[in-house]
Each structure stands twice: as C-alpha cells, then as structure tokens.
Amino acid sequence: MDIPHPTRVIVLGGGISGLLAAWHLRRPGLEIEVWEASASVGGWAQTLAWPGPQGEPGFLERGPQGLLVGRGGALDRLLRDLDLKLRPSRPKGPRWLGKGGRRHPSPATLAGLWQAPGLGMFEQLRMLAEPFIPAGTEAEETLQAFFTRRLGEGFARELLPALVAGVLAAPPERIGMDTLPRLKRLEARGGLLIGGLRAGPEHTRLPVGGTGALAQALAQRLGGVITDRPARALERLPEGRWRVHGEGLSTDAEAVVVTLPPRRAAALLRPVAPEAARSLETIPRLDLRVWHSRHPMVKGWERGIGLLIHPPEGRGLLGAVSFAADDPRGVPGLLQVRTYVGGAYPVDPALNEWSGLFQELRRWLPDLPEPVQVREDLCPDAFPLLEPGHRARVGRLLGDLPLGLHWLGAARFGPGLPDLAESIEEWAQTAAASRIKG
C-alpha cells in the first residue's frame, strides 16, 4: 500500500543537528515541529553567560569558539540565508605545539611545519611530495593511515597525535575517516594541498553574540521549536504513520527524525527498532572536562593564544585556547582561557582539580598568571568516536529503522560543524524528494 505524501514531521532534539534537519526539511514545504527536552536549543553549541569578577558582562562557549567557514559550502550558505551578522576576521595570536617538554611554533602554519620538532630533512621533503600521492582505495582507513600515506610516517608520528587530540580528543589510529569526510573530498580533488587550493580558503568566523547565536537564529526563523518537551515514547501507527508521546500529550506525524545523542536515541528506539537501538549503543562516546579561567592579560597574547600538547606528555591535558582581548564575549582587561582534559586519553588524577591542572598548564605556558576566576564544565558524551567500520555499522542501523523513522547527527556524520552542515543538507534533499519515507 502506498503511503500518503507526508506533510508533518517531528524532529526530536533541538541541538544543531535537529535544527539543521528542520531548516532544510521545511524549505520544500513540509510542516516541521522540533521537540527539545531542555530549556535551551543548541545542545553543545551554546554561548552561556559568565559574569566577570565584578559582575561585568561576560560569556563562555560550551561548543566551538568559532565557525570554520569555506566559501560556497553548506555552512556559508546557511549563514547567508539566516543573514547572521558576523564579526570581521582578524589575525590570530601565537599558536604552539607542546612536545618534548618544550613549546614550539604550531605546525598549522607553513613556517611552523618546516620547524616542527622530530622531523628530519627527508621527512620534510616527503611532506612536499603530497600533491603527487594518488588517492587511496581502501574503504575503511584510519586518520593515522591516511596521513601516513599522504604526508609520510614522520608527520603521522611526530605531529598528527597532538593535532587530532586537540580537535577530536582521541588517538588518530582509533579514528576512522568518516569522522572528517572533507579530507576524502579534498583527496578526490587532487590532494590536501591542491584540493584545498581548489576548494578555497576556510576562515574562522564568529557570529555576533557567539556561536550559540547560530542555534538561536535557526530556532527563531523556523518557528515550531518547543523547549522543555522531552519525548517519552514512539508508537507505530497504521499506514506507516507515527505517534510521539511526551509528558501528558501525544502528537501524530508522517515521519519522525531522531537527532538525540546515541544513548538517548537508543532508549527511545528500543521498543520500536531494537536492532537499531543495539547498534546505537555500540557507538563509543568520549567525555571531556573543560575548565574556563580568566587571568590578567599577558603582553603579546592580546590576539589570543592556542596550545596543543603531544600526548601523552600532557598527562591528559589536550590543549588550551583563549579569546582575543577585543572579543566581546570576554571581560575587558582579562585573558579568558578554555582548557581541555580527557577524551580517550587517561588523565593523571592530579589534573582533576584546578590546582593540579594549573600547575600542568604553567609547565607549557609559564607566563600565565594566577586566575581571577575559574569555572569547570563537565561534558559527558561530548564527542562520538567514529572508529573504522563505522560506515558499515551506520548502514546496518539505517536498514533496521522502520519506514518513516530517521536517525542523524554527529554520531552519524562526524562532529565537525562544517561536515555536519554539508551532510545534513544532502540528507534533507534526498529525504524531502522522497517525502522522507526513508
């Protein structure tokens, strides 16, 4: 029996994934309603108030401190469609790699890459050969294998662990390429260097009001976003329709899109899609401990700083980043630092308290003064760990979902916001064309 064209879709989860899905599904004329269990939209991508030591206005970021935007990409199109006001891009302050007990210039710059510790002349020349390396054919490849193949064993051994730990909080040998799909797209366009040149530069952009302004703008423009409304159960109805049960209410729809974190999604799906729920439960998730601190400003650090530490030298400390002095989220005259601990790495017990963590920070940043404010933010399930074999697991999971029931989010497409925006836009186009039957 043919299912009638759906007109109503309920999106469960008002994080960035849910809001992006709702945004793209609404454009072809579907009626969308978003349920968010908490009082605020955005999930991890929230800008929160954190007043200064004298009660001055100040803020912190729970998620990314800025948005990495490439011209013409999905995130760029979204920002333009939302007419979201952005602060001008400005030069960044010093960026470092902590390795061998010393601080080195960041290998993210060409000069820093050429001076990177642990690389001899042969290994530097090997990196220059990257444009001549053919695209790989292996279906399941780790980040370690990918960068070894493209940039050589020296880069993968000496530099990659810190670069990956500071972004994805896990060792590169445990991370599959599905985590960063844009790397494969660059390789298909000629390699990291040539593909990057063809794709154009990417810039970190900051919406006025912080990165949380993106979720707020999506929710305002969408309408139909309801907070403090958790979904308690799903019920399959005749003719492929669905009923979502909340607190003392029920709503019917032709389709349901679940964008909750894997464990919460599994609990909801277990009665109606038990095999899919079991697959969700096997996706590893990483916990992070994040410390926000404010210090007297340090001369030369006014444009902000960045530090990545080669594991395990940081004993669980992955890195730190700060706002620029003129960033409106900070407090004038103070340096605001965000420090990351944990993920897939064991943490020295001494680093579980600020005093021990500050001592470790000072080992790498000896000029950092004593803080005037400190705030701890525990981030359970902050990152999905998409290991090799993840694509096959997602394929099985999607095949076990009943008609009209969908699952997506960072644990499917990867945690990077540019990749997430690209993947959800592509998914929504296909789903809307089929009237999201599945």
Residue, then its C-alpha position, 0 to 999 in steps of 0.5 A: m500500500d502506498i503511503p500518503h505524501p507526508t506533510r508533518v514531521i517531528v524532529l526530536g532534539g533541538g541541538i544543531s543537528g535537529l535544527l539543521a534537519a528542520w531548516h532544510l526539511r521545511r524549505p520544500g514545504l513540509e510542516i516541521e515541529v522540533w521537540e527539545a527536552s531542555a530549556s535551551v536549543g543548541g545542545w553543545a553549541q551554546t554561548l552561556a553567560w559568565p559574569g566577570p569578577q565584578g559582575e561585568p558582562g561576560f560569556l563562555e562557549r560550551g561548543p566551538q569558539g568559532l565557525l570554520v567557514g569555506r566559501g560556497g559550502a553548506l555552512d556559508r550558505l546557511l549563514r547567508d540565508l539566516d543573514l547572521k551578522l558576523r564579526p570581521s576576521r582578524p589575525k590570530g595570536p601565537r599558536w604552539l605545539g607542546k612536545g618534548g617538554r618544550r613549546h614550539p611554533s604550531p605546525a598549522t602554519l607553513a613556517g611552523l611545519w618546516q620547524a616542527p620538532g622530530l622531523g628530519m630533512f627527508e621527512q620534510l621533503r616527503m611532506l612536499a611530495e603530497p600533491f603527487i600521492p594518488a588517492g587511496t582505495e581502501a574503504e575503511e582507513t584510519l586518520q593515522a593511515f591516511f596521513t601516513r600515506r599522504l604526508g609520510e610516517g614522520f608527520a603521522r608520528e611526530l605531529l598528527p597525535a597532538l593535532v587530532a587530540g586537540v580537535l577530536a580528543a582521541p588517538p588518530e589510529r582509533i579514528g576512522m575517516d568518516t569522522l572528517p569526510r572533507l579530507k576524502r573530498l579534498e583527496a578526490r580533488g587532487g590532494l590536501l594541498i591542491g584540493g584545498l587550493r581548489a576548494g578555497p580558503e576556510h576562515t574562522r568566523l564568529p557570529v555576533g553574540g557567539t556561536g550559540a547565536l547560530a542555534q538561536a537564529l535557526a530556532q527563531r526563523l523556523g518557528g515550531v521549536i518547543t523547549d522543555r518537551p522531552a519525548r517519552a515514547l514512539e508508537r507505530l501507527p497504521e499506514g506507516r504513520w507515527r505517534v510521539h508521546g511526551e509528558g501528558l500529550s501525544t502528537d501524530a506525524e508522517a515521519v519522525v527524525v531522531t537527532l538525540p545523542p546515541r544513548r538517548a536515541a537508543a532508549l527511545l528506539r528500543p521498543v520500536a527498532p531494537e536492532a537499531a537501538r543495539s547498534l546505537e549503543t555500540i557507538p563509543r562516546l568520549d567525555l571531556r572536562v573543560w575548565h574556563s579561567r580568566h587571568p590578567m592579560v599577558k603582553g603579546w597574547e592580546r590576539g589570543i593564544g592556542l596550545l596543543i600538547h603531544p600526548p601523552e606528555g600532557r598527562g591528559l591535558l589536550g590543549a588550551v585556547s583563549f579569546a582575543a582581548d577585543d572579543p566581546r564575549g570576554v571581560p575587558g582587561l582579562l585573558q579568558v582561557r578554555t582548557y581541555v582534559g580527557g577524551a580517550y586519553p587517561v588523565d593523571p588524577a592530579l589534573n582533576e582539580w584546578s590546582g593540579l591542572f594549573q600547575e600542568l598548564r604553567r609547565w607549557l605556558p609559564d607566563l600565565p598568571e594566577p586566575v581571577q576566576v575559574r569555572e569547570d564544565l563537565c561534558p559527558d558524551a561530548f564527542p562520538l568516536l567514529e572508529p573504522g567500520h563505522r560506515a558499515r555499522v551506520g548502514r546496518l542501523l539505517g536498514d533496521l529503522p522502520l519506514g518513516l523513522h530517521w536517525l542523524g547527527a554527529a554520531r552519524f556524520g562526524p562532529g565537525l560543524p562544517d561536515l555536519a552542515e554539508s551532510i545534513e543538507e544532502w540528507a534533507q534533499t534526498a529525504a524531502a524528494s522522497r517525502i522522507k519515507g526513508 
